[in-house]
Every structure is written in C-alpha cells, then in structure tokens.
Amino acid sequence: MPADKIEEYADGLCYTDLMAGYYLGAPDEVMQAIGDYSAWFFVWDDRHDRHIVHRRPLAWDRLRTGLHTALDRPHEHLRHEDPLVAGLADSVLRFHRFLPGTWNTRFARHFHAVIDAYDREFRNRSEGHVPTVQEYLDLRRLTFAHWIWTDLLEPCAGIELPESVRKHPAYRRAALLSQEFAAWYNDLCSLPKEIAGDEVHNLGISLIVHEGLTLEEAVVEIRRRIENCVTDFLVAERDALRFADGLADGTVRGKELSLAVRACVANMRNWFSSVYWFHHESGRYRVDSWEDRSTPPYVDNEAAGGK
C-alpha cells in the first residue's frame, strides 16, 4: 500500500483484530508477533494475486525463492531489498524466541509447504486450470495455512506440544475443523470478488465447474459444509477436552500438558467467532462498494512487486 492508502484503509482491514480474537490469553509479545505476521500474510497474498493478474512469473519466482531462503536463514534476510522477504525474516526470528528449536523447525517445514502450495495456485490460475473439488480442498489446507495457525496455538499456551498430543485424533480433528470452517467461510465471502476476477481457486468455483452446480446451488453447498464444520466441531471439542483431562496423570508434566491442550482447544473454538466477525467487519470483503469488484481499492495495482 502507498502511504495514503495505509492511512485510509489499514485499520479498517482488521487483520490484527482477527488474530486478537483467536489467540486469547497469549502473552503480549507473542500476540504482537502473530498480529504482525498475520498482516504480512495478507499483504503477501495480495502480492501473489497481483503477480498472477499482471502475468509476472519471473517476479513471483524471485519472491517465492526469497521466501524459502528467508525461512531457512532469516538472519541473512532482515535487510533484503524486498520488504516482503525482510518481513518474513523478521517474523520468523521473533517466533524463534518463544519455543524450542524443534517447534521452529516444524513451523519452517509447514510454511515451506504453504509457499509451494501458493506456487501451485500461481500455475493453476495462470493456466486457467480449475481444480476438482477434492484437489481444491487438499490444496486449500495449505494455501490457508491450516497447520501454521494451529502451530501458533502453542506459543500462546507457552508450551510445545509433543507429537503424540498434536497428532492424537481428538486434538487433530478439532484443529482441522476450526481451520476448514475458516477457509470455507473465507471462500463464501470471497466468491463475488473471485468470480469478478476470473479466479479458479474457490470451493464455489470448483463446485460450479466440476459438479455442475449453479451459483446459487454452490452457495447453498458451501453453507452446508460450513454449518457441518460447526456441528462436527462441537463433538470433536468434547473429545479433545476428554483427551486433555486424560493427560492429567498426577505428574507435573501431565498437568502442564492437560492445561495447555485445554487452552489450545478453547482458542480453536474462538477461531469460529473471530473469523465470522472478521469477514463482516473487514473492508477486505466489501466488494459491493469497490469500483472494480475484482480489485481491492487499497492495492497499488501496478507497482506491487515490480514489473
């Protein structure tokens, strides 16, 4: 954004408010780092979109490569000429202060996969390829960064959860449902913008192209899936809390893990209300008020990321 656009639009986009409603109970330093990273993520998403719209594959490849290397060697990229690369390096180094190196390695592994998924989306959109519904759902878990937002529950709780906890079916299902809700609700709210922009990456568009649904039928189907996420989460939440109770085995470590899982599951629940609020308060989705329904008015359409 140019400076005048920041003055006019930044607060109304509510990017940090979304995170503040999700990661309740986080220490201030952790919350600030997550809020800044969230704002960075939205800017990166917009840059990626502009590179596609203006057919800049070389610029995208430079950015993609820069992000991968900044993720692995953040100290070397704090003064990178591209503010997006430098911004990621800054976020990574701040996250590194909160939990052990094993968490840092996992975060990097998960975010490398997100960057690669954005690259697949770049190719799909450049070629006009609309993924099948299942292909889209699998890719969406990465482009929405399901496991990144789930990883960030742990520094908020002040503990790295062991793999046996993170991958337990009760914990993992609750985490997945909270993120699926968010991704599909985002698709529902983004559908007008993405249809206007000849997009190919949206659950609704995949349903229309591959399942033969009308626009109205696709909206009904997305809503059905979203509502099922809510009802299924209520069941998964009970299972996850029972799992948390079972971790309290009379040891100090057991009590610590039990409390941490309960805190993480509570914030999974918060994701529902925070995401719902965000999509109706943020200026990012008020496409009916935009001059061009495919392009947010706060984006510097020509200059973003170079030619």
KEKE-3310 file (N, C-alpha, C; in steps of 0.2 Angstrom, whole numbers, plus 5000, padded with zeros to 4 digits):
npx = (5004:5002:5007:4996:4986:4987:4984:4971:4965:4971:4968:4954:4954:4957:4966:4975:4965:4958:4967:4969:4956:4957:4968:4967:4973:4986:5003:5009:5020:5020:5007:5008:5018:5012:5001:5007:5013:5001:4996:5007:5005:4993:4996:5006:4998:4990:5001:5005:4993:4993:5004:5000:4988:4994:5003:5017:5027:5041:5044:5036:5043:5055:5051:5046:5057:5065:5057:5057:5071:5073:5065:5073:5085:5084:5091:5100:5092:5086:5088:5084:5081:5068:5053:5044:5051:5060:5051:5046:5057:5059:5048:5049:5061:5057:5047:5055:5060:5051:5048:5056:5069:5064:5051:5052:5058:5048:5038:5044:5045:5031:5028:5036:5029:5017:5021:5025:5012:5006:5013:5008:4995:4998:5002:4991:4981:4987:4986:4973:4967:4955:4954:4948:4935:4940:4954:4955:4951:4961:4972:4969:4970:4983:4985:4978:4985:4983:4990:5000:4993:4988:4999:5003:4996:5003:5014:5006:5000:5011:5020:5028:5019:5020:5023:5014:5003:4999:4996:4987:4971:4959:4963:4969:4958:4949:4957:4958:4945:4942:4950:4945:4932:4936:4943:4933:4923:4929:4930:4917:4914:4923:4919:4911:4921:4931:4925:4922:4935:4939:4944:4951:4952:4943:4931:4918:4919:4925:4915:4905:4911:4915:4905:4894:4885:4874:4877:4869:4866:4879:4883:4874:4878:4891:4888:4881:4892:4900:4891:4891:4904:4903:4894:4900:4912:4908:4906:4919:4926:4922:4928:4941:4943:4941:4952:4962:4959:4963:4976:4981:4989:4993:5006:5018:5021:5011:5000:5003:5003:4989:4983:4988:4983:4969:4969:4973:4962:4952:4955:4954:4940:4937:4941:4931:4921:4929:4933:4921:4916:4927:4925:4914:4917:4929:4936:4941:4932:4921:4915:4905:4906:4917:4925:4930:4925:4934:4946:4954:4952:4963:4974:4990:4989:4997:5011:5014:5026:5034:5038)
npy = (4994:5011:5026:5034:5026:5017:5025:5027:5015:5004:5001:4998:4986:4976:4966:4962:4962:4951:4940:4944:4940:4926:4921:4921:4925:4925:4929:4947:4949:4938:4939:4951:4948:4938:4945:4954:4946:4940:4952:4953:4941:4943:4954:4948:4938:4947:4952:4941:4938:4950:4948:4937:4942:4952:4945:4940:4930:4929:4938:4933:4920:4925:4931:4919:4911:4919:4920:4906:4905:4915:4909:4898:4904:4916:4927:4932:4939:4950:4963:4963:4968:4967:4971:4962:4949:4953:4956:4943:4936:4944:4941:4927:4926:4932:4923:4913:4915:4910:4896:4880:4874:4863:4866:4878:4872:4864:4874:4880:4870:4868:4880:4881:4872:4879:4890:4882:4878:4890:4892:4882:4886:4898:4893:4886:4896:4904:4896:4894:4883:4875:4867:4851:4847:4839:4840:4854:4856:4849:4856:4868:4867:4870:4882:4890:4889:4880:4872:4880:4891:4883:4878:4890:4891:4885:4893:4903:4896:4894:4883:4869:4857:4839:4827:4816:4821:4832:4825:4816:4809:4816:4829:4833:4832:4842:4853:4853:4855:4868:4875:4872:4877:4891:4892:4889:4898:4909:4907:4908:4921:4927:4924:4933:4943:4934:4928:4939:4942:4932:4921:4905:4898:4893:4886:4887:4889:4878:4869:4873:4872:4858:4850:4854:4863:4877:4895:4899:4886:4882:4891:4887:4874:4877:4883:4873:4864:4873:4874:4861:4860:4867:4860:4848:4851:4854:4841:4836:4844:4841:4828:4831:4838:4829:4821:4830:4830:4817:4817:4823:4815:4815:4819:4833:4836:4830:4838:4850:4848:4845:4857:4865:4859:4861:4875:4877:4871:4878:4890:4886:4885:4899:4903:4901:4912:4923:4923:4924:4936:4944:4943:4950:4963:4967:4978:4971:4963:4969:4970:4976:4989:4993:5001:4992:4976:4966:4970:4975:4992:4996:4991:4994:4993:4993:4994:4985:4974:4975:4975)
npz = (5000:4996:5006:5008:5006:5016:5027:5025:5024:5031:5046:5045:5039:5048:5051:5062:5072:5069:5073:5087:5092:5091:5097:5111:5128:5125:5128:5128:5120:5111:5105:5098:5089:5082:5077:5068:5059:5054:5047:5038:5031:5024:5015:5008:5001:4993:4985:4978:4971:4963:4955:4948:4941:4933:4926:4929:4930:4932:4942:4953:4954:4959:4971:4978:4979:4987:4999:5003:5006:5016:5026:5030:5033:5041:5048:5038:5030:5034:5030:5017:5000:4996:5004:5008:5009:5019:5029:5032:5037:5048:5056:5057:5065:5077:5081:5084:5097:5106:5108:5109:5098:5090:5088:5080:5069:5064:5061:5051:5041:5039:5033:5022:5014:5013:5005:4993:4989:4986:4975:4966:4965:4958:4946:4942:4941:4932:4920:4919:4925:4934:4949:4953:4965:4976:4974:4976:4989:4996:4992:4997:5011:5013:5006:5014:5025:5036:5046:5050:5058:5067:5073:5080:5091:5101:5106:5111:5122:5129:5128:5119:5111:5112:5099:5100:5106:5098:5086:5090:5087:5092:5096:5084:5075:5080:5078:5064:5060:5064:5056:5043:5043:5044:5032:5022:5025:5022:5008:5004:5007:4999:4986:4977:4973:4968:4957:4949:4946:4937:4944:4949:4960:4972:4982:4979:4965:4960:4963:4954:4941:4941:4947:4941:4947:4949:4952:4963:4969:4972:4982:4992:4995:5000:5011:5018:5021:5029:5040:5044:5049:5060:5068:5069:5075:5088:5093:5091:5099:5112:5113:5112:5124:5133:5130:5134:5148:5151:5150:5162:5173:5186:5187:5186:5173:5166:5171:5166:5152:5150:5154:5144:5132:5134:5134:5120:5113:5117:5111:5098:5097:5098:5085:5077:5080:5079:5065:5059:5063:5058:5044:5041:5046:5041:5028:5018:5011:5006:4993:4986:4987:4980:4966:4956:4956:4957:4961:4976:4983:4990:4986:4977:4962:4950:4954:4963:4968:4957:4940)
capx = (5000:5006:5006:4990:4981:4988:4981:4964:4962:4974:4964:4948:4955:4956:4970:4977:4960:4956:4972:4967:4951:4958:4974:4966:4977:4993:5007:5009:5025:5018:5002:5011:5022:5007:4997:5011:5014:4995:4996:5011:5002:4988:5000:5009:4993:4989:5006:5004:4987:4994:5009:4996:4984:4999:5007:5023:5030:5048:5044:5034:5048:5060:5048:5045:5064:5067:5054:5060:5078:5072:5063:5079:5091:5081:5096:5103:5087:5082:5088:5083:5078:5060:5051:5040:5056:5063:5046:5045:5063:5058:5043:5052:5066:5053:5044:5060:5062:5046:5048:5062:5071:5060:5045:5055:5059:5041:5035:5048:5043:5024:5027:5039:5023:5012:5024:5024:5005:5005:5016:5004:4990:5000:5002:4984:4977:4990:4984:4966:4965:4951:4955:4942:4933:4944:4960:4955:4951:4968:4977:4966:4973:4990:4985:4975:4990:4979:4994:5003:4989:4987:5006:5004:4992:5007:5017:5001:4999:5018:5022:5027:5015:5024:5019:5009:4997:4997:4994:4981:4965:4955:4966:4970:4951:4946:4961:4956:4938:4942:4953:4941:4927:4938:4944:4927:4919:4933:4928:4910:4914:4927:4916:4910:4927:4935:4921:4923:4942:4940:4948:4950:4953:4937:4927:4912:4920:4926:4908:4901:4914:4916:4899:4888:4880:4873:4880:4865:4867:4886:4882:4870:4883:4897:4885:4880:4899:4902:4887:4893:4910:4902:4891:4906:4917:4906:4908:4926:4929:4921:4933:4948:4943:4942:4959:4965:4958:4966:4983:4982:4990:4996:5013:5018:5021:5004:4995:5005:5000:4982:4981:4990:4978:4963:4969:4973:4956:4947:4956:4951:4933:4937:4943:4924:4918:4933:4933:4914:4916:4932:4923:4909:4919:4935:4935:4943:4927:4916:4916:4900:4907:4923:4924:4931:4924:4939:4952:4953:4954:4969:4980:4993:4988:5003:5018:5015:5031:5038:5035)
capy = (5000:5018:5029:5037:5021:5015:5030:5027:5008:4999:5000:4995:4979:4972:4960:4961:4961:4944:4936:4945:4936:4919:4918:4924:4923:4925:4935:4952:4949:4933:4942:4956:4944:4934:4950:4957:4940:4940:4957:4951:4936:4946:4958:4943:4935:4952:4952:4935:4939:4955:4944:4932:4946:4956:4940:4942:4924:4930:4942:4928:4916:4928:4931:4913:4909:4923:4917:4900:4906:4919:4905:4894:4909:4923:4932:4935:4942:4956:4969:4961:4973:4966:4971:4956:4945:4955:4955:4936:4935:4947:4937:4920:4927:4934:4917:4908:4916:4908:4889:4876:4873:4858:4870:4882:4868:4862:4879:4881:4864:4869:4886:4879:4868:4884:4893:4878:4877:4896:4891:4878:4890:4903:4889:4884:4902:4907:4892:4894:4877:4875:4861:4847:4849:4836:4843:4860:4855:4847:4862:4874:4866:4873:4889:4894:4888:4876:4869:4886:4894:4878:4878:4896:4890:4883:4899:4906:4892:4894:4876:4865:4850:4833:4824:4811:4825:4836:4820:4812:4810:4820:4835:4835:4833:4848:4859:4853:4858:4875:4879:4871:4882:4897:4893:4888:4904:4914:4906:4910:4928:4930:4922:4938:4945:4930:4927:4945:4942:4926:4916:4897:4894:4894:4880:4888:4889:4871:4865:4875:4869:4851:4847:4856:4867:4884:4899:4898:4879:4881:4894:4883:4869:4879:4885:4867:4862:4877:4873:4855:4861:4870:4855:4842:4854:4853:4834:4835:4848:4836:4823:4834:4840:4822:4819:4834:4828:4811:4819:4824:4809:4816:4822:4840:4837:4829:4843:4855:4846:4845:4864:4868:4857:4864:4882:4877:4869:4884:4895:4883:4887:4906:4904:4902:4918:4928:4923:4926:4943:4947:4943:4955:4969:4970:4981:4966:4959:4974:4971:4980:4996:4994:5002:4986:4971:4961:4973:4980:4999:4998:4988:4998:4988:4992:4994:4979:4969:4976:4973)
capz = (5000:4997:5012:5009:5006:5023:5031:5023:5024:5035:5052:5043:5036:5054:5051:5068:5076:5068:5077:5094:5094:5090:5101:5118:5133:5123:5131:5124:5114:5106:5102:5094:5083:5077:5073:5063:5054:5050:5042:5032:5027:5019:5010:5003:4997:4988:4980:4974:4967:4958:4950:4943:4937:4928:4922:4931:4933:4935:4949:4958:4956:4964:4978:4981:4981:4993:5005:5005:5009:5022:5031:5032:5035:5042:5050:5032:5025:5038:5026:5010:4996:4995:5011:5010:5011:5025:5034:5034:5041:5055:5059:5059:5071:5083:5083:5087:5104:5111:5110:5107:5090:5087:5086:5075:5063:5062:5058:5044:5037:5037:5029:5015:5011:5011:4999:4987:4988:4983:4968:4963:4964:4953:4940:4940:4939:4925:4915:4919:4927:4939:4952:4955:4972:4981:4973:4979:4996:4998:4991:5002:5018:5013:5005:5020:5031:5042:5051:5053:5063:5073:5077:5083:5097:5106:5109:5115:5128:5132:5128:5113:5112:5109:5093:5102:5108:5092:5081:5093:5083:5095:5095:5077:5072:5082:5075:5057:5059:5065:5050:5037:5044:5042:5024:5018:5026:5018:5001:5003:5007:4993:4980:4972:4971:4964:4951:4945:4944:4934:4948:4948:4966:4977:4983:4975:4958:4959:4963:4948:4935:4941:4949:4938:4951:4948:4958:4969:4972:4975:4989:4997:4997:5004:5018:5021:5023:5034:5046:5047:5052:5067:5072:5070:5080:5095:5095:5092:5105:5118:5113:5113:5131:5137:5129:5139:5155:5152:5151:5169:5176:5193:5187:5185:5166:5164:5172:5161:5145:5151:5154:5138:5127:5135:5131:5113:5111:5118:5105:5091:5097:5096:5078:5073:5081:5076:5058:5057:5064:5053:5037:5041:5048:5037:5022:5013:5008:5005:4986:4983:4987:4976:4959:4952:4961:4957:4964:4982:4982:4994:4982:4972:4957:4945:4957:4968:4967:4951:4933)
cpx = (5004:5004:4999:4984:4981:4984:4973:4961:4964:4970:4957:4948:4955:4960:4972:4971:4957:4961:4970:4961:4952:4963:4973:4971:4985:4997:5008:5014:5023:5012:5004:5014:5017:5003:5001:5012:5007:4994:5001:5008:4997:4991:5003:5004:4991:4994:5006:4999:4989:4999:5005:4992:4988:5004:5014:5027:5037:5048:5041:5039:5054:5057:5048:5052:5066:5063:5056:5067:5077:5069:5068:5084:5089:5086:5099:5098:5083:5083:5088:5079:5070:5058:5047:5045:5058:5058:5045:5051:5062:5053:5046:5057:5062:5050:5049:5062:5057:5046:5055:5063:5067:5054:5047:5055:5053:5038:5038:5045:5036:5024:5031:5033:5018:5015:5024:5017:5003:5008:5011:4998:4992:5000:4995:4980:4980:4988:4977:4963:4961:4951:4948:4941:4938:4951:4960:4955:4958:4973:4975:4969:4980:4989:4982:4980:4987:4984:4999:4999:4988:4994:5006:5000:4997:5011:5012:5000:5006:5021:5022:5024:5019:5019:5014:5003:4995:4994:4988:4975:4960:4957:4966:4963:4948:4950:4959:4949:4938:4945:4949:4935:4930:4940:4938:4923:4922:4931:4921:4910:4918:4924:4915:4916:4931:4931:4922:4930:4944:4945:4946:4950:4948:4933:4921:4913:4922:4919:4904:4904:4914:4910:4893:4883:4880:4876:4876:4866:4874:4886:4879:4874:4888:4894:4884:4887:4901:4898:4889:4900:4908:4899:4896:4911:4915:4907:4915:4929:4928:4926:4940:4949:4944:4949:4963:4965:4962:4974:4986:4983:4993:5003:5012:5017:5014:4999:4997:5002:4993:4980:4982:4985:4971:4963:4969:4966:4951:4948:4954:4943:4933:4938:4936:4921:4922:4933:4926:4914:4921:4929:4917:4911:4925:4933:4937:4938:4921:4916:4911:4901:4914:4921:4925:4931:4930:4946:4951:4956:4961:4975:4983:4994:4994:5010:5019:5020:5035:5035:5038)
cpy = (5006:5021:5031:5032:5017:5019:5029:5020:5003:4997:4996:4988:4974:4966:4958:4959:4953:4939:4937:4941:4929:4917:4922:4921:4923:4930:4940:4952:4944:4936:4947:4953:4941:4940:4953:4952:4940:4945:4956:4946:4939:4950:4953:4940:4940:4952:4946:4935:4944:4952:4940:4937:4950:4951:4941:4935:4925:4933:4937:4923:4919:4929:4924:4910:4913:4921:4911:4901:4910:4914:4900:4898:4916:4929:4936:4939:4948:4962:4968:4967:4973:4966:4965:4950:4946:4954:4948:4934:4938:4943:4930:4921:4929:4927:4912:4909:4913:4901:4886:4876:4868:4862:4874:4878:4866:4868:4881:4876:4866:4875:4885:4876:4873:4888:4889:4878:4884:4896:4887:4882:4895:4899:4888:4891:4905:4903:4891:4887:4877:4868:4857:4849:4846:4839:4850:4860:4853:4853:4868:4873:4869:4880:4893:4893:4885:4875:4875:4889:4889:4878:4884:4896:4889:4889:4903:4903:4892:4887:4873:4858:4845:4831:4820:4815:4829:4831:4816:4814:4816:4827:4837:4836:4840:4854:4859:4857:4865:4879:4878:4876:4889:4898:4893:4895:4909:4913:4909:4918:4931:4928:4927:4941:4941:4928:4933:4945:4936:4921:4909:4894:4897:4888:4881:4887:4882:4867:4867:4872:4861:4847:4849:4860:4874:4888:4898:4892:4879:4885:4890:4877:4871:4881:4878:4864:4866:4875:4866:4855:4863:4864:4849:4845:4853:4846:4833:4839:4844:4831:4825:4836:4834:4820:4823:4832:4821:4812:4821:4818:4809:4818:4829:4841:4835:4834:4849:4854:4847:4852:4867:4866:4860:4872:4882:4875:4875:4889:4892:4885:4895:4907:4905:4909:4924:4928:4925:4934:4947:4948:4948:4962:4972:4972:4976:4963:4963:4976:4975:4987:4998:4996:4996:4980:4966:4963:4977:4987:5000:4995:4993:4993:4987:4991:4988:4974:4970:4973:4965)
cpz = (5000:5004:5013:5009:5013:5028:5031:5025:5029:5042:5050:5040:5042:5054:5058:5073:5075:5073:5085:5096:5094:5096:5108:5123:5131:5126:5126:5118:5109:5102:5097:5088:5079:5073:5067:5057:5050:5045:5036:5028:5022:5014:5005:4999:4992:4983:4976:4969:4961:4953:4945:4938:4931:4925:4923:4934:4936:4942:4954:4959:4960:4971:4981:4983:4987:4999:5007:5009:5015:5028:5034:5035:5036:5044:5044:5028:5029:5034:5019:5006:4995:5002:5013:5012:5018:5031:5036:5039:5048:5059:5062:5065:5077:5086:5086:5094:5109:5113:5107:5099:5087:5084:5080:5068:5060:5058:5051:5039:5034:5032:5022:5011:5008:5005:4993:4985:4984:4976:4964:4961:4958:4946:4937:4938:4932:4919:4915:4921:4934:4943:4953:4963:4977:4980:4976:4986:4999:4998:4996:5009:5018:5011:5010:5026:5037:5048:5054:5059:5069:5077:5082:5090:5103:5109:5114:5122:5132:5133:5121:5115:5109:5103:5095:5104:5101:5086:5084:5089:5086:5095:5088:5073:5074:5079:5067:5056:5060:5059:5044:5038:5041:5034:5020:5019:5022:5010:4999:5003:5001:4986:4975:4969:4966:4957:4946:4943:4940:4937:4947:4955:4971:4977:4978:4967:4956:4958:4956:4942:4935:4943:4946:4941:4948:4953:4964:4973:4975:4982:4994:4999:5001:5011:5022:5024:5029:5041:5048:5051:5059:5071:5074:5075:5087:5097:5096:5098:5112:5119:5115:5121:5135:5136:5134:5146:5156:5152:5158:5173:5183:5193:5185:5177:5163:5165:5167:5154:5145:5150:5147:5132:5128:5133:5123:5110:5112:5113:5098:5091:5095:5089:5075:5074:5078:5069:5055:5057:5059:5046:5036:5043:5044:5030:5016:5009:5006:4997:4983:4982:4983:4969:4954:4957:4961:4960:4970:4981:4985:4991:4977:4966:4952:4949:4961:4966:4961:4945:4931)
residu = (MET:PRO:ALA:ASP:LYS:ILE:GLU:GLU:TYR:ALA:ASP:GLY:LEU:CYS:TYR:THR:ASP:LEU:MET:ALA:GLY:TYR:TYR:LEU:GLY:ALA:PRO:ASP:GLU:VAL:MET:GLN:ALA:ILE:GLY:ASP:TYR:SER:ALA:TRP:PHE:PHE:VAL:TRP:ASP:ASP:ARG:HIS:ASP:ARG:HIS:ILE:VAL:HIS:ARG:ARG:PRO:LEU:ALA:TRP:ASP:ARG:LEU:ARG:THR:GLY:LEU:HIS:THR:ALA:LEU:ASP:ARG:PRO:HIS:GLU:HIS:LEU:ARG:HIS:GLU:ASP:PRO:LEU:VAL:ALA:GLY:LEU:ALA:ASP:SER:VAL:LEU:ARG:PHE:HIS:ARG:PHE:LEU:PRO:GLY:THR:TRP:ASN:THR:ARG:PHE:ALA:ARG:HIS:PHE:HIS:ALA:VAL:ILE:ASP:ALA:TYR:ASP:ARG:GLU:PHE:ARG:ASN:ARG:SER:GLU:GLY:HIS:VAL:PRO:THR:VAL:GLN:GLU:TYR:LEU:ASP:LEU:ARG:ARG:LEU:THR:PHE:ALA:HIS:TRP:ILE:TRP:THR:ASP:LEU:LEU:GLU:PRO:CYS:ALA:GLY:ILE:GLU:LEU:PRO:GLU:SER:VAL:ARG:LYS:HIS:PRO:ALA:TYR:ARG:ARG:ALA:ALA:LEU:LEU:SER:GLN:GLU:PHE:ALA:ALA:TRP:TYR:ASN:ASP:LEU:CYS:SER:LEU:PRO:LYS:GLU:ILE:ALA:GLY:ASP:GLU:VAL:HIS:ASN:LEU:GLY:ILE:SER:LEU:ILE:VAL:HIS:GLU:GLY:LEU:THR:LEU:GLU:GLU:ALA:VAL:VAL:GLU:ILE:ARG:ARG:ARG:ILE:GLU:ASN:CYS:VAL:THR:ASP:PHE:LEU:VAL:ALA:GLU:ARG:ASP:ALA:LEU:ARG:PHE:ALA:ASP:GLY:LEU:ALA:ASP:GLY:THR:VAL:ARG:GLY:LYS:GLU:LEU:SER:LEU:ALA:VAL:ARG:ALA:CYS:VAL:ALA:ASN:MET:ARG:ASN:TRP:PHE:SER:SER:VAL:TYR:TRP:PHE:HIS:HIS:GLU:SER:GLY:ARG:TYR:ARG:VAL:ASP:SER:TRP:GLU:ASP:ARG:SER:THR:PRO:PRO:TYR:VAL:ASP:ASN:GLU:ALA:ALA:GLY:GLY:LYS)
# end
